Structures are given as C-alpha cells and as structure tokens.
Amino acid sequence: MASPRTPFEAVLHAARDVTKLDCALDAEMLGTALLGSVYAIAEEDRSSAVREFVSDFLSATARRRTAAATTIRTVFAALVPDAVGAASVKPGTQAPSWSGQLGKVRLTGSYAYGDVYGDQTSYLATFAYDDSEAGGPEHAVVALVDHNIGITKDVFVGGPAERILGQVREMCADDELTWFREEDPARLRGEVARHLDITDELGDLPDEGSLATDRALVGHRLALLPAPAPPVLGDDVEPLSTAERDRLVRAFLASPEAARFGLHQVAEADLASLHFCLSLVLDHSASFPDADPMRWSPAVAGLFLLDWVHRRAVLDMDDAAMLPRVVRSWAAYAARQRALPGEAASQTDTSVEEMVPEFVRLYTTGERRSPATAAVAQLMAEGVDPNDPEALDAWIEANRQRLGDDPVQ
C-alpha cells in the first residue's frame, strides 16, 4: 500500500478499523491518541493547534463516505466541539451503534489527593455514559498538577473508575505523607485547566506519561464540569513587602528551630551572611507560581540548593558555609508552622543534609552559574565591588582588550 500523502490521509489510514471498536469510549480513546500526535509536535499553543487540525480535517474529508471516515469525523467532532464545522457533523448511515453515545457522559465523582508538602496535587474525576453498554464503562480522568513548575504535568484516562479510585484511596490511607478528599468539581476544572493552559504553551513537553495522547479527551471531560468562579480582583498572590519579610525573619530567628541550629545568636561577623541567606530563601519562595515561604520539601530544597541559588546568586565562602544550615532550620520551622507530620519534616532535613556535598561541588565549580552571575563572581574574585560604579568603570576600562569591547564613543 502506498504511503499516505497528507496528514489527513494518515489519520484515515490509522482509523480504518474504528467501526470495529466495541464502544464509544474505545473510539474516543483512539481519537484522542490520534490527535495527541498533533498536540505533541505543535511548537506553541498546542490546544489551538489541535482545534485547527480538526477544523481542517473536517473540511478536507467532508466528501468521504466510507464508514470509517464518517465515524472518525464524528469522533473528532465530539472530542473538539469548538472546531470549525464540528457542530454540523452527523453520523453516517453506516455508523456503529455506539456513535450516539460519543461524549454523552455525566460526572459521578470528583476528588483530589497529593503530598503533604504541597509539591503536587492530583485531581480525579469519574464519568459514566448515559448508556453504559454502548458508551462503555465508567472511567476516570486524572490530572497531575506540579506546583513547583506550575504546570499540569500529566493527564490520564482509564478504567474501570471504581478500581482506580479504590487504589488511590488505599494508597493515601496507608501513607501519612499523602492526603485525599472529595473536591468541588468547579475547583477541579479551574485548577487543572489553569495549569493546562501553561502546559499547552511549553516548547518541550514532559517526557513520560500520557499527556499528549489523552489531552483532547481530558479537555472534553473538563468542559463538562461546572465553570469555576471568575477570579476576584486582588486574588493574585502579592509579593511580600519589606515589612512582611522582616516580620517573617524576626519570627524565625526567635523560633526553637533557629536556636537548634545556632542561628538565634550568631557572631557579628556572620550576621551579613545569615541575613543574605535568609533573603535568598524568601526570594526563592517568591519565584514559584503559588508563592508560599512556608512550603518547603525535599524537592523544593533540591531546586534551591542544587540549581536556583547557583544561577541567581553569588556566594562567598561564608555564605556557602551558612546556607545549608539556614535551609535546614527554615524548613523545620516551616514544617511546624504548617503542622506537617514529623516524618515529613525529618525527610526534608535528611534530604538537605545529603545534598550538602553536591551543593559544595556546584559552588566550587560554578558550573551552573548563569552568565550574569558568573560575571559578577569574576568581578568579586578580582576585588571589584559590582555596586561601585567607579570601580566597575575602571575595571571595564582596564579590561577592554580582554573583553573585546570597542572604546565608548
């Protein structure tokens, strides 16, 4: 057989046996997998790329009369109802008996679960067809939101819903570091969709999981849930003011956690490093989409000590010696403020302790410094204060030839 000449021909070929499927859910799973390839290769606004592809596909195949062609058109129209031409697509005369059940589902439950640190939240919604025989079994839609990177990191559609829900309940019941609750459907839709919008704009998708293949079907199911309340003006998390940061630092330094790590009364010579390290801790917390200076975990500590601080700050030897101690103390203080289980606090402390050798190595090699940070580090190594304009100008003038700059005209 000759190779398909267009992407539309390739889709028709891949869907040639769609009429032989047993139920609407099987057809929707095939359809979302086919659209997943479009989502995966799009360079930007992936959701719009899928919608435009479906619009073009429906237009290009409008005169196809085979049972497979008319059926996959119906499947795509059900999955992406806002595509141009989707509303006018009708099942063909040879349509499978399950065609009338495409997209005809109702919500049967909505839940959320995650880790006590707040690194990730999974949202789970279960759906049933109006006609379970033609439509298919009750199934679950699961979306994983990663709060550290601010995206919906993965989505998954599977069944039977009762089995998946039971496994989640059992997992959370046996682990004190996880939680589980029923969730308001509107909030579920709002949180998953808000983070999916960011995912859709990524240049590179997360490597593992079924994000691309299940994206279209998840989007369809989310749209069936109640719309979230519109954001209220002022709802966005505002950066901490200088006064608020000062209050946080004072409260921390008066805490038993600060005393335990000897930070409540450091030598005068170490005060500058202590407050610089605390400012870095607060700056890093503010860099997250949902900023919270009390949200610390092994993952957050790793992002800070092994990546962010090397790219964003220039540490001297005193700062580098002080920083891991500050992180251990602050994480312990934050865990108490959030009433986390003792095991959670212990795991974070152990993780930070284990990161110290790698932190020291990265500090020593400077391999993760950004160009700007590396330049400032070089200035400081040569005894130049980056905050002194005259000293900076003198250094630039003395190093023009090395830097390859032309004299300022």
N, C-alpha and C positions, 0 to 999 in steps of 0.2 A: 504494500500500500504506500502511496506517495505521502511524503511528509506534509502536514497541514501548512497552508500558505500564509495564514494570518492567525493572530491570537484567537480570534473568534472561531476559526476552523479547529484550532487546537482544543478549545473548550467543548465544542460539539463532539469532537472525537472522544475526549475524556468522559463525556456524559452519555455516550452512546447506549449504555445499559441502564440509564436512570429509570426507565419504566419497569424494570425488573425488580426494583427495590420493594421491600415489604411494607414500608410505612412512610408517612410524611417526615418523621424525624430523620430517618435514614437519608431521605432526599435532601433535607436541609443541611445535614452534615456533609453530604457530597458537595452541595452548592457552596457552603462556606469554605470548604477546603479548596475548591477551585478559585474562589475569589481571594483566598489567602495568598496565592502567588502574586496577584496584582498588588495587594497590600504590602507584601514583603519587598518588592522591587521599587516601589514608589520612593522618590527622593525627598518628598515633602508632602504635607497634608494628605497623609495616606488614606484617611477616611473619604475625602473628596475624590481621590484617585479611583477608589473602588466604585463610588457612586457614578463617576463619569464613565468608567469602563462598562458598568451595567447599562447605562443610558445608550452608549454606543453599540453595545452588544444587541440590545433590544431593537435598535434601529436597523442594524446590519442583518439581523435574522428575521425580520418581520414577515418575509415571504416563505420562510421554511415551513414545510407542512408535515415533516416526519414526526412521529410520536415523541421521539427523544428530543428533538429540537423544541417543539411546543412545550414539552414538560419542563425542560431546564429553563426555558424562558419564564415559565410560571414560578419556578423555584426562586430564580433571581429576583423577580418582581416582588415576591413575598419577603425575601430577606432584605431587600433595599427598596422599600416602598416609595422613598422620596426621589428615586432615579427618574429621569425624564422618560415618560412612556410607560412606567410601571403600572399606573392606575388603569391603563387600557388593555393590559394583557389578560387574556382569558384562557382557561384550559382548552386544549384541543378536543376534537371529537373522540380521539383515542386515548384521552387522559386516564392515568391509573385511578383506581377507586379512591386512593388516599389524597388526590390533588386538592379536594375541597377542605382538607384539614391543614394545609400549609399555613403556618403562622397562627393557627387558631388555638392558642393556649391561654391558660389563666394561671395567675400566681397562686401557689399553695403554701408558701412559707418563705420567710426572709430572715437571715441570720448574719452574725459577724463573729469572728474569732481572731485571735492574734497573740503576740507575745507581750508579757507584762512590761517590757521595756518601752514598747511603742515603736519598734523598728518597722514592723509590718502588720497590716490588717488584711485578713481575707474576708470577702463578702460572698455569701452563698444564698442563692435564690432557687427555689424549686418551682417547676411548672408542670401542668398536666394539660393534655389535649382535651377538647370537648368530646371527641370520640377516641377513646384510648386504643381501640382496635385498629382503626385506620390511621390515626395520628401517630401512635407509638407510646412507649412507656413514659411515666413521669420521670423527668430528668432534672439535673441540677446544673446551674450556671455558677461558676466560681471565679472570682477575680481577686488577684493578689495585688494590694497597693503597698508599695515600698516608700515609707515616709522619709528615708534617708536620701533618696534620689528624686522623690516627688513624682513618681510615675505609677501607672498600673503596669506592673512588671510581667504579669502573665494572666491569661484567661483560659478557662477550660469548660467544656460542655460534656457531660457524661451522665450515665445512669447505671442502674436504677437509682433514683433520688434517695430512696429510703436507705440504701446501703451506704451511699456517700455521706449522708447526714449522720448516720449511725457511727461511721468511722471517725468523723470529726468530733462528735460528742465524746466518744470513748477516749480519743487522743487527748482532748482538753481536760477530761475528768482525771486522767492519770498523770497529769503534768502540772505542777504548781506554778510553772513559769508561763502558762498559757491561760487564756480566758475564753469564754463562749457566752453569747447572749442572743436573744431574738433582736432583730433590727427593724427599724422603721423602713418600709420599702422606699419611701421618697428619699430618705437619707442615703440608703444603699445606692440608689440610682445616682444621686448627686455626687457622692464621693467617688464612685467608680468612673462615672463619665468625666468628672473634672480632671482626674488623673489620666484617663484615657486620651483626653484632648492633648495632653502634653506628650504622651507616648506616640500619638499619631504624627507628631512633628519631628520625632527623632531621626537623625541621619542613619543611625545603626540601631537595630532592634536588639533586645536581649537575646542571647544565643539559644537558650534552651526553652522548652515549653511549647505550648500550642497557641501562642499569642496571635500569630498571623493566620493560622488555619481556622481558628474559631472566632476571630474578631467580628466578622459580619453577623454571625448568629447571636453573639453576645450583644452586639449593638441593637439587633432586633428585639431581643428579650428586654433589655434595659428600657427601651422606648415604650414598653407596655406598662411599666411601673408608674406610679403617681409622680408628677413632676416635683422636684424639690422646690422649696420656698426660695424666692429670689433673694440674693444676698442683700443684707441691710447695709446702708452706707456707714462705714466705720467698722464693719465686721473684720476687715483685714487686720492681721496681727501687725501692730506698730512696733518699730524698733524701740528697745529700751532707751529711755532718756538717760542722760548722765547721772541725774539724781537717783533714778531707779537702779542703775548699775552700781552706784556707790552703796546704796542700801543693801543690795544683794551681797556685795563683797564684805560689808561690815557684819552682816548676819552670819555669813560663812565663817569669818575669822573668829567669831565668838562661839562657834559650834564645837561640840566634843570631837567631831571628825577632824577639824583643823588642829585641835590640841593633840589628837592621837598621832598626827604626822608632824608635829612640831612646827606648825605654821602660825600658831596663835601669837607667838613672840619670837620672831627671827632677829638675827643680828642686824644692826643698822646697815651694814654693807650689803645685806641680802634683800633689803626691802624693795629696791627698784626691780630686781628680778622677780620677786614674789608678785608684785602688782602688775608687772608686764605679763607674766604667765597667766594671771587671772584675767587680764584683758583679752588675751588670746582665747581662753576658754569661752568667754562671753561672745567674742567675735565669731568664733566657730559655730556656736549655737545659733547665732543670728543668721548664719548662712543657709540654714535649712528652710524649705518652703513653709513648714509649720514650725516656726522658731519657738523653742522652749528650752531655757537654760538648765532646767531640771531633767531633761531627757538624755540620760547617759546609759550606755550599754557597751558590751564588748565590741559591737560593730561600730558604734559612734566613736569610741575611744580609738579604734583602729584607723578610722578615717582621719581622725585628728592627728594622732601621733605619727602615723606612717605615711601620710600624704599631705593633708591640708597645711599643716604648720610649716612643712618644708617648702611648699610653693608660695606661701603667703607672708612668712616672717623670717627675719634674720636674727638668729640667736647667737649670743656669745656663750662662752663656756659656762658661766654662772647660770644663765637662763636654761641651757640644756641640762644642767645638773638638777635644776629646780623643777622643771616642767613635769616629769613623770610623777613626782611626789604631789604636786598640785592636782594633777588629774586624778590620782587615786583618792585623794582627800575629797575633792569636789564631787566625784562620782559617788562616794559613800554618803556624803551629805545629801546629794540629790536623791539617792535611793531612799533615805529616811524621810525626806520631805514628801515623797510620793508613796510612802508606805509600801515599798516593794518587799517581797519575801526575802528573808535572809539569804537564801540560796542565790537569788538574783544579784544582790549586792556582792556576794562572795565571788560569783563568776566574773563579774566585771573587774573586781580588784585583782583576781588571779590573772585575767587576760592582760591587764595593763602591765603587771609585773613581768609577764612573759614577753611583752612587746619591747621592753627596755633595750635589750641588745640590738634589735633591729633599728629602733629609734636612734640609738647611738651611732650605728653604722651609717644610716642615712644622713645624720647630722655631720658625720666626719667626711663622707664622700661628697655630699652636696648634690648627689645625682638627681634628686627630684626638685631642685630649685628651679623656679621659673627664671627666664632671662632677666627680668627686672630684679628679682630677689638676688640672683647671682651677682648682678652689677653692684647692688648695694653692699653685698657681702665683700666684694672685691675692694670697694672704697674703704670700708671699715678695716679690712685687713691691712690696707696701706696707710691707716691712720687718718683718714679723711672723714669728717663728720658730714653725712649726707644732708643734714639740716642746716649747715652753714653755707649760705650762697657764695660767699667769698672764697672759702676753702674749696668748694665744688668747682667754681670757675677756674681757680688756679690749677686744680688737678686736671681739668679738661684741657686747659691751655698747654700744660706740660706734657700731655699725652696725646696731642692731636695726631702726630705721625703714627703712633701705635694704633689709635682708634680709626685712622683713615679718614678723618674729617678734614674738610677744607676750612680755612680761616673764615670766621664770620665776617661777612661784607658789611 
